[in-house]
Amino acid sequence: MNSSLESYANALWWHDSLVPPLAGHALQSDIEIDVAVVGGGYTGLSAALHLAEAGVRVAVFEARHIGFGASGRNGGQIIPGLKYDPDDLVAKYGPEHGRQLVQLAGGAADFTFDLIERLNIRCRPVRAGWIQAAHSPLALEPVVKRARQWQAEGVAVEILDRDEVAARTGTAAHFGGWRDPRAGSVQPLDFLRGLAHAAADAGAQICEQSEVQSLKPASDGPNARWQLGVGKHRVRARTVLIGTNGYPAKGLVPGLAQSVLPVQSMQLATAPLDATLSEKIMPGGVMLSQTRKLAFYMRRTPAGGFMIGGRGAVGNTEAPGLMTALERGMLQLFPDLRGTQILHRWSGHVCLSLDGLPHLHETSPGLYALQAYNGRGIALATRFGKMLADEIVSRSPAIYPKTKVKPIVWHSLRRPVMGLGVRWYWMKDRLGLASK
Ligand SMILES: Cc1cc2nc3c(=O)[nH]c(=O)nc-3n(C[C@H](O)[C@H](O)[C@H](O)COP(=O)(O)OP(=O)(O)OC[C@H]3O[C@@H](n4cnc5c(N)ncnc54)[C@H](O)[C@@H]3O)c2cc1C
């Protein structure tokens, strides 16, 4: 049985990278800084970059190495928005605040692509849009409703009929869909490495192999409010940000790890397609996801291969049967791929919340946590990292609502409970119901 934690090394991205890793060192001495960031993914590095650019003394502590977490092994699909549609956000938060959140999350892909351009990160961005395709006639109505809501927000999304989806994706398995032109793809590890280099160039300290093992209020000194234990060293900081998402830091903030559900997502990538297949299967770099709850998500790789992702097991061990199911799903959608070599198979932890929303917490003054992007973290973590940096620098509150940490009561039973949930979703998918 393979370890899902260690399977980052099998991910395509680690074998196809243009941006060299940062030579990050382990923490060498006791230090005092303004902001300590726990976790070296998009959340931590985006916050650190923007804080360092504002002149804040910031250090990032990563338990393993940059890219060990989801940010170094994801699908590379930069999709804007939350899993709540614009009208849902307005209904939940009221017209003014709801609309601000629509703009914040809806603008997250633009923000991310602009950042890539500003920092000149060689992560091979392709902005060919994202199609969400209805897996049943019943799932089409909510998709069209979603698209119309974004059109009302002034976004040039397209509503596609069955034939248009088939023509643009090369599979006739869907009943229509919508295309969001704001979305696009990147080499996700290179994007992360680019962020790390930019943060270091701006003055952030990036410490790898530096697990934060303890966190407590600092007892001395006028500036430090928090004291972190990293190996044998002490870090004193006024503000702490925990950005560990689906690889939760254990024991730093009571209940934080128990407030989210890390779930594996599995992925595979093929060898480059030949010219005929290349023109037929998702040409031009468009990305595709399905409306099923247990959905597949797909894209072409920078080298011209095909990539598909889907559900994995709960826990740290991969389930080979689910990888076989992923391969089967790929061939059902694209029978022409039979015989194309699969070069990489891997998995990682997506971080889910019960309400489907990311969560921003400030559990005590100056102690923040940002997590649970529900599989949409590239744009959101990058954008929210900047939002939090702005709050810390200007001390004006972030517009994203802060919530209390709420441990999930059945967290210790999550494997059997989520097993039941999967069966429930499987049934809903079979009935043709849509999800977000
Ligand atoms: C297989 C897969 C496919 C995905 N596909 C997409 C996609 O196509 N599009 C999209 O938008 N999102 C996708 N996601 C989700 C996205 O990758 C995540 O939301 C995002 O990377 C989260 O970034 P992060 O910085 O919050 O966390 P991570 O990148 O997971 O980083 C957390 C880091 O914290 C470190 N850490 C933990 N504890 C400690 C400690 N005590 N001390 C120091 N460091 C610690 C970990 O080692 C880890 O490196 C996918 C995720 C997976 C797993």
The ligand as an SDF file (V2000), in Angstrom:
LIG
                    3D

 53 58  0  0  0  0  0  0  0  0999 V2000
   -4.7240   16.0720   -5.7120 C   0  0  0  0  0  0  0  0  0  0  0  0
   -5.1990   17.4900   -5.5270 C   0  0  0  0  0  0  0  0  0  0  0  0
   -5.6960   18.1960   -6.6090 C   0  0  0  0  0  0  0  0  0  0  0  0
   -6.1050   19.5180   -6.4550 C   0  0  0  0  0  0  0  0  0  0  0  0
   -6.4690   20.2290   -7.5620 N   0  0  0  0  0  0  0  0  0  0  0  0
   -6.7380   21.5450   -7.4420 C   0  0  0  0  0  0  0  0  0  0  0  0
   -6.9850   22.3290   -8.6020 C   0  0  0  0  0  0  0  0  0  0  0  0
   -6.8820   21.8560   -9.7360 O   0  0  0  0  0  0  0  0  0  0  0  0
   -7.3220   23.6320   -8.4070 N   0  0  0  0  0  0  0  0  0  0  0  0
   -7.3820   24.2010   -7.1680 C   0  0  0  0  0  0  0  0  0  0  0  0
   -7.6750   25.3980   -7.0600 O   0  0  0  0  0  0  0  0  0  0  0  0
   -7.1110   23.4910   -6.0560 N   0  0  0  0  0  0  0  0  0  0  0  0
   -6.7830   22.1860   -6.1710 C   0  0  0  0  0  0  0  0  0  0  0  0
   -6.4730   21.4740   -5.0560 N   0  0  0  0  0  0  0  0  0  0  0  0
   -6.4980   22.1470   -3.7410 C   0  0  0  0  0  0  0  0  0  0  0  0
   -5.2610   23.0360   -3.5380 C   0  0  0  0  0  0  0  0  0  0  0  0
   -4.0930   22.3450   -3.9240 O   0  0  0  0  0  0  0  0  0  0  0  0
   -5.1800   23.4510   -2.0620 C   0  0  0  0  0  0  0  0  0  0  0  0
   -6.3770   24.0750   -1.6910 O   0  0  0  0  0  0  0  0  0  0  0  0
   -4.0360   24.4260   -1.7970 C   0  0  0  0  0  0  0  0  0  0  0  0
   -2.8310   23.9310   -2.3180 O   0  0  0  0  0  0  0  0  0  0  0  0
   -3.9130   24.6680   -0.2920 C   0  0  0  0  0  0  0  0  0  0  0  0
   -2.7550   25.4350   -0.0600 O   0  0  0  0  0  0  0  0  0  0  0  0
   -2.2760   25.6680    1.4330 P   0  0  0  0  0  0  0  0  0  0  0  0
   -1.0990   26.5430    1.3740 O   0  0  0  0  0  0  0  0  0  0  0  0
   -3.4150   26.1560    2.2580 O   0  0  0  0  0  0  0  0  0  0  0  0
   -1.8960   24.2160    1.9890 O   0  0  0  0  0  0  0  0  0  0  0  0
   -0.7560   23.1870    1.5240 P   0  0  0  0  0  0  0  0  0  0  0  0
   -0.2270   23.4790    0.1820 O   0  0  0  0  0  0  0  0  0  0  0  0
   -1.3060   21.8160    1.7560 O   0  0  0  0  0  0  0  0  0  0  0  0
    0.4180   23.4590    2.5460 O   0  0  0  0  0  0  0  0  0  0  0  0
    0.3210   23.1500    3.9110 C   0  0  0  0  0  0  0  0  0  0  0  0
    1.7260   22.9040    4.4160 C   0  0  0  0  0  0  0  0  0  0  0  0
    1.7290   22.9510    5.8490 O   0  0  0  0  0  0  0  0  0  0  0  0
    2.8000   22.1500    6.2700 C   0  0  0  0  0  0  0  0  0  0  0  0
    2.6620   21.8820    7.7150 N   0  0  0  0  0  0  0  0  0  0  0  0
    1.7410   21.1230    8.3570 C   0  0  0  0  0  0  0  0  0  0  0  0
    1.9560   21.1480    9.6870 N   0  0  0  0  0  0  0  0  0  0  0  0
    3.0350   21.9290    9.9090 C   0  0  0  0  0  0  0  0  0  0  0  0
    3.7470   22.3370   11.0760 C   0  0  0  0  0  0  0  0  0  0  0  0
    3.3700   21.9470   12.3010 N   0  0  0  0  0  0  0  0  0  0  0  0
    4.8310   23.1370   10.9380 N   0  0  0  0  0  0  0  0  0  0  0  0
    5.2180   23.5780    9.7080 C   0  0  0  0  0  0  0  0  0  0  0  0
    4.5710   23.2120    8.5620 N   0  0  0  0  0  0  0  0  0  0  0  0
    3.4970   22.4050    8.6580 C   0  0  0  0  0  0  0  0  0  0  0  0
    2.6830   20.9130    5.4060 C   0  0  0  0  0  0  0  0  0  0  0  0
    3.9050   20.2030    5.3470 O   0  0  0  0  0  0  0  0  0  0  0  0
    2.2800   21.5230    4.0540 C   0  0  0  0  0  0  0  0  0  0  0  0
    3.3850   21.6670    3.1830 O   0  0  0  0  0  0  0  0  0  0  0  0
   -6.0690   20.1390   -5.1710 C   0  0  0  0  0  0  0  0  0  0  0  0
   -5.5850   19.4270   -4.0740 C   0  0  0  0  0  0  0  0  0  0  0  0
   -5.1360   18.1290   -4.2490 C   0  0  0  0  0  0  0  0  0  0  0  0
   -4.5840   17.3910   -3.0770 C   0  0  0  0  0  0  0  0  0  0  0  0
  1  2  1  0
  2  3  1  0
  2 52  2  0
  3  4  2  0
  4  5  1  0
  4 50  1  0
  5  6  2  0
  6  7  1  0
  6 13  1  0
  7  8  2  0
  7  9  1  0
  9 10  1  0
 10 11  2  0
 10 12  1  0
 12 13  2  0
 13 14  1  0
 14 15  1  0
 14 50  1  0
 15 16  1  0
 16 17  1  0
 16 18  1  0
 18 19  1  0
 18 20  1  0
 20 21  1  0
 20 22  1  0
 22 23  1  0
 23 24  1  0
 24 25  2  0
 24 26  1  0
 24 27  1  0
 27 28  1  0
 28 29  2  0
 28 30  1  0
 28 31  1  0
 31 32  1  0
 32 33  1  0
 33 34  1  0
 33 48  1  0
 34 35  1  0
 35 36  1  0
 35 46  1  0
 36 37  1  0
 36 45  1  0
 37 38  2  0
 38 39  1  0
 39 40  1  0
 39 45  2  0
 40 41  1  0
 40 42  2  0
 42 43  1  0
 43 44  2  0
 44 45  1  0
 46 47  1  0
 46 48  1  0
 48 49  1  0
 50 51  2  0
 51 52  1  0
 52 53  1  0
M  END
$$$$
